[in-house]
Amino acid sequence: MLLRHTKKEVADRKALTINPAKTCQPIGAMYAALGINGCLPHSHGSQGCCAYHRSSLTRHYKEPVMAGTSSFTEGASVFGGQANLVQAINNIFTIYNPEIIAVHTTCLSETIGDDLPQIISKAEEDGKVPEGKKIIYASTPSYVGSHITGFSNMVEGIVKGFAKPGIKISDLYNVIPGWVEPSDMAEIKRIMSVMKINSIMFPDTSGVMNAPQTGKHEFFPKGGTSSQDLSKTGSAAHTFALGSWASKGAANLLSKTAQVPFSVCDIPIGLKATDRFLMELARISGNEISSELEFERGQVADIITDMHQYLYGKKVALWGDPDQLIPLTEFLTDLDMVPAHIVTGTPGKAFEKRIMEICSEKGITPNVKCGAQADMYLMHQWILNEPVDLLIGNTYGKYMSRDMNIPFVRHGFPIYDRIGHSYFPTVGYRGAMRLLELMLSAIMNKLDREAPEEGFELVM
Ligand code: SF4
């Protein structure tokens, strides 16, 4: 019903955001912290923020998400949250005994100007941090950036907390995967292992946010990058950072702190981005691309050849995070599909430039916008003006899909109403096969549903 109020004429908006195509910085910080073994995320702000961030992650991953909060009330909001945070640190180490606490701020603690490094030093001076335990932190004001900015900031916090210069280990490599699903992280680790590359991935939410049901509640699941591994990242020969928005900052910091050179690669979604990633792995490590991966690439090519007629010329609207949208758009153009409308709520003008470069190679001129006004309302307006055949994005697209009868593939964050994303990757060649399956099923289900009796085919 809400969608009936969307105006077809697109007006330039300077300040108003309607249905943002992004979420809150601390959600990203919390997700990154959950990828460290034995780490408890801590939200320095009011309880409401923390409850929202936890529930967003729980609804997407269908896993319990543990996190502490400084529980600001009126007093802390006026006089600062130092006493609350010091007390929280003491309580958390005493009661829950994590290895690490990862503190992130919220709009409120940022606005009143709480100084996290100073407060954490105070807690250390007061003996609230037990021997061998650690506190890392990130500043995550949600009135700028997005959940991706928060993720990136916390990954930098991990580097600040752990990385130190060390004697280089020539066959050790770091991988910063960016904000991808736990299934994607597991797939990237498989690719590294198939390529015989010894690597440390951080953060790593595989086995944490897609943990098995064992009948026992584990407060700190077995997965996640260990502190021991994190302290070796400064000795690695090279860092592969996947995605400029989520991973480049940490790779850059690691290079400054511990002189670890780095490459920034696109997240390996689709054929070309995976090709480039593998070639970069091969170039840096000196290892050959394995025949197992070549076999998988051949399977992707086979599916494309078999099913190209269902994909050719189909217009697609997509929204999500810049690091994922760039290789996804490229994959669509490789399939001879037409990315028509693309928005991300995460700021960074380089996004629009990159998308235009990819599309212009195929003579496509999409509508593309990033930042606060690149919202779902604008996306709806664009689709009203130029209809599409397929939607790809997070759960918030389901209203448009239903209202306009457009096939819909759920991809990105958050996905609140389907499962699968945590278990089946969309990165690498295997991920490309999964994306093809999802897109073809969505398109072909509609064909079947709407085919006249005489055109309803058994074999397609
Ligand atoms: S936008 Fe700010 S106030 Fe709102 S939930 Fe996020 S951190 Fe809290």
Boltz pocket constraint, residues with backbone or C-beta under 6 A from the ligand:
constraints:
  - pocket:
      binder: B
      contacts: [[A, 24], [A, 25], [A, 26], [A, 48], [A, 49], [A, 52], [A, 105], [A, 106], [A, 107], [A, 108], [A, 140], [A, 142], [A, 143]]
      max_distance: 6.0
